[in-house]
Amino acid sequence: MAKKQRHPNGQHEITIDDVQGVYNHQYPIPLRCYSFKKPRPQSLVTPKQVTKAYKKWEAERNADATPSQPQHPLQQIVRLHPNGRRLAAIRDVNKVYAHQRPIPMTCYPVTNPAPDTMVTPEQVTEAVARYDAQLSTQPDVDRVADVLRDKTSQVLQVPPLQTQPQQASPPLARASSPRTERLHPNGQRLIAIRDVVQVYDHERAIPVSCYPFDEPRPETMVAPEQVVAASDQFAAEMFDQYNADRTADATDATSPQSPPQAQRSAAASESADAVESAAVAEPATAAEPAAASEPAVLESQALQIQQVHPNGQQLIAIRDVQQVYELQQPIPMSYYPFKEPQPHTMVTPAQVLAASARYDPEPTPTGSTPPQETQQPQPPPIQPLRLHPNGQRTIAIRDVDEVYDFDRWDHIDMEFFPRWSRPQTQITPEQLAKAARAADLHERALQAVHNIDTAFGLIPEGGLWENMYDD
């Protein structure tokens, strides 16, 4: 009797979907090449049928590639993603291609890109090229601060609204109209402060002290305008802290090494005497720095109270930031203070300024030579995907025992997998680990019941072991 042939993974039959991975083919064999009336991706094939289908497909490709018969564009081999698919969602591109850093959705050559937008390999290649071109240029982050500073100077020149209430600007008049009353994302006019993080999907909670109340509490009800004001205040505080940290780092980098303890005390005493003598000799010069710093203080306060973008709107979408602020390249969405920012997420001027500051590279210390190359902050590397022992990402449930070399004691029953699972259902290592944990917990529960029956002598009467499911 002739020995039955096996596939490279040791199986006698595999599905057509698994042929490319098992045989390590660069492209999948078309269904028309299999010797079936109606071949399907879940149809089982033997090694002999796979060999015939591959030979038939190879003959078709050789016939199409002959010089006498020019190849028609529709007959060319279509490019596929590494997972064997023609189309892939943008959210899955980083996993499929194992990119070390995510590609911004704005780089894809599609209209209104979204996480579920399907793209081809050619579009992914063009998006990677656009992203590389963006990384090769230095970010023009200072333009954001310049635009806000110019807008602030215009706001400071406008007379107060209390003196001329009849000359209110059209945006403010429209905002006060009851027909255009602003609501929270959940459709409510007022929400509690403790619910702001969940409703607005913020990455971190805004401190209660940032809300415009005398004694704010978590149960205090706030309107959308008050949430925007608190968000701006929090972003301004974060931006000030960021600038303070950058200034401290630059000062530490340029300051000389400190002398020993004895020299430090002597130097401190000498400097104190010098300062005291200078103050006695020229008392009028002490007020000059304070007077010179007044414009800077006014400018800082004006930036904090700035509530509108250059286009006159209080909120704009992230995808419009580059156009409104006239940036050379967009700010990546990961720098905005949200858990999962999207292109349509609305942001305030303070949030744009904070994201721009986070994306700005470290400044060059004063008096030092600028470095030749500025290193961009590298995101943490993406962890590689877990694979099965046979090198595949997914395997059928019926192949678990063979791939993992399980015996009958280690076998995992179908009841521990999801209800919709079938023997041919493909599962990942994470799903298999979850099923193994469920089976282990079930086995421990049965063992505990058995120990109770043994300890109390309930086995002759049936015990809990046999009656645990009667109820």
Summary of the structure (lengths in Angstrom):
residues: 471
radius of gyration: 33.8
end to end distance: 54.0
largest distance: 114.4
contacts: 1083
relative contact order: 0.08
helix: 50%
strand: 5%
